[in-house]
Amino acid sequence: MAPELEIAAHRVLTREELRARLQSVGEAQYHHRHPFHLRMHRGELSRGQLQAWALNRYYYQSRIPIKDALVLAKSDDPAFRRVWRKRILDHDGDQSGYGGIEKWIQLAEATGLTRDQVTSCSGILPGVRYAVDAYLSLVQNGSLLVAVASSLTELFSRDLITLRMEMLRQHYPYLAHGLAYFEGRLTQAPEDAAFALDYVCTHAPTREQQESAIGALTRKCEILWAQLDAIDYAYVQPGNIPPGGFAPQV
């Protein structure tokens, strides 16, 4: 490697440069470009395919508070924990339990699934289960910086959620009363992402740490993409549902 390139490879990025690198990961690898999402937004999915998506995505949603509890356990800073624990409340809800997980169940019910079908997780695809569990492992086994950086897919979610709500209302009107989850995330996700981005930019003072944060976000994008790969393969093309996988009846 030429001396000037070697120096560049080890130079600490400015906050603006780090933000730009993280943003570029999302633009290239976030799952907004996945064929399954593109089909969804064009109105090409059947009710059964939407059921399969909602059911399998529930496994991811149900593990988010567990992921956030793992993040909390890594920090000895009360100020950090006070901010981060809001995420668990957002998903688990308060005493009534009416949080993001409950709202996702309502979305799944709007597709025609029963609550028991969803919460039992009995029909989850092996590929989805493997990908989601890999996310938990990434957070559990990585540093606090890696765990926080892996959440930065929320930087890109608002635009996808806005488009998704519009397209679901247009193409699948029977889902209109089940969109409360997305409505909540329109404000929650940007707030969470802003805090996480500031944390990463502040707590990655070396180029090695910066690259580990970028790598964590890349890995999270891969995990989200892998979930949709499994759903698309089982329920769209070629439609190969593995033994024990949910089989749509509509």
Secondary structure as the mmCIF struct_conf table of DSSP 4:
data_model
#
loop_
_struct_conf.conf_type_id
_struct_conf.id
_struct_conf.beg_label_comp_id
_struct_conf.beg_label_asym_id
_struct_conf.beg_label_seq_id
_struct_conf.end_label_comp_id
_struct_conf.end_label_asym_id
_struct_conf.end_label_seq_id
HELX_RH_AL_P HELX_RH_AL_P1 PRO A 3 HIS A 10
BEND BEND1 ARG A 11 ARG A 11
HELX_LH_PP_P HELX_LH_PP_P1 VAL A 12 THR A 14
HELX_RH_AL_P HELX_RH_AL_P2 ARG A 15 GLN A 29
BEND BEND2 TYR A 30 TYR A 30
HELX_RH_3T_P HELX_RH_3T_P1 HIS A 31 ARG A 33
HELX_RH_AL_P HELX_RH_AL_P3 PRO A 35 HIS A 41
TURN_TY1_P TURN_TY1_P1 ARG A 42 GLY A 43
HELX_RH_AL_P HELX_RH_AL_P4 ARG A 47 LYS A 74
HELX_RH_AL_P HELX_RH_AL_P5 PRO A 78 ASP A 92
BEND BEND3 ASP A 94 ASP A 94
TURN_TY1_P TURN_TY1_P2 GLN A 95 SER A 96
BEND BEND4 GLY A 99 GLY A 99
HELX_RH_AL_P HELX_RH_AL_P6 GLY A 100 THR A 111
TURN_TY1_P TURN_TY1_P3 GLY A 112 GLY A 112
HELX_RH_AL_P HELX_RH_AL_P7 ARG A 115 THR A 119
TURN_TY1_P TURN_TY1_P4 SER A 120 SER A 120
TURN_TY1_P TURN_TY1_P5 SER A 122 GLY A 123
HELX_RH_AL_P HELX_RH_AL_P8 PRO A 126 ASN A 141
BEND BEND5 GLY A 142 GLY A 142
HELX_RH_AL_P HELX_RH_AL_P9 LEU A 144 ALA A 149
HELX_RH_3T_P HELX_RH_3T_P2 SER A 150 THR A 153
HELX_RH_AL_P HELX_RH_AL_P10 GLU A 154 HIS A 171
HELX_RH_3T_P HELX_RH_3T_P3 PRO A 173 GLY A 178
HELX_RH_AL_P HELX_RH_AL_P11 ALA A 180 THR A 202
BEND BEND6 HIS A 203 HIS A 203
BEND BEND7 THR A 206 THR A 206
HELX_RH_AL_P HELX_RH_AL_P12 ARG A 207 TYR A 235
TURN_TY1_P TURN_TY1_P6 VAL A 236 VAL A 236
BEND BEND8 GLN A 237 PRO A 238
HELX_LH_PP_P HELX_LH_PP_P2 ILE A 241 PRO A 242
TURN_TY1_P TURN_TY1_P7 PRO A 243 GLY A 244
BEND BEND9 GLY A 245 GLY A 245
#
